[in-house]
């Protein structure tokens, strides 16, 4: 998922360089959403992985 975030971020940078503001904004917002989703899943994974065995 982090790979997709980097991909959309690079697309946003390239689109901004060539002057495609709408595409750049869309790609940047998708990258932000994916990054937040990655962070949430990483925190959940860490929390569930550190449980003590019963």
C-alpha positions in Angstrom: 0.0 0.0 0.0 2.9 2.3 0.7 4.1 1.6 -2.9 0.8 2.9 -4.3 1.1 6.0 -2.2 4.5 6.7 -3.6 3.3 6.1 -7.1 0.4 8.5 -6.8 2.7 11.1 -5.2 5.1 10.8 -8.2 2.2 11.1 -10.6 1.1 14.2 -8.8 4.5 15.8 -9.0 4.9 15.0 -12.7 1.4 16.4 -13.4 2.1 19.5 -11.5 5.3 20.1 -13.5 3.5 19.8 -16.8 0.7 22.1 -15.6 -2.1 19.6 -15.1 -3.4 21.1 -11.8 -6.6 19.0 -11.6 -4.9 15.7 -12.1 -2.1 16.7 -9.7 -4.6 17.6 -7.0 -6.5 14.4 -7.5 -3.4 12.2 -7.4 -2.2 14.0 -4.3 -5.5 13.5 -2.5 -5.5 9.8 -3.4 -1.9 9.6 -2.1 -2.9 11.2 1.2 -5.9 8.8 1.6 -3.7 5.8 0.9 -1.0 7.0 3.3 -3.5 7.5 6.1 -5.0 4.0 5.4 -1.5 2.6 5.6 -0.8 4.3 8.9 -4.1 3.0 10.4 -3.4 -0.5 9.3 0.1 -0.4 10.6 -1.0 0.8 14.0 -3.7 -1.9 14.1 -1.2 -4.5 13.1 1.3 -3.4 15.8 -1.4 -3.4 18.4 -2.7 -6.9 17.6 0.8 -8.3 17.1 1.9 -7.3 20.6 -0.8 -9.1 22.5 0.3 -11.5 25.2 -0.5 -15.2 24.5 -3.3 -16.5 26.6 
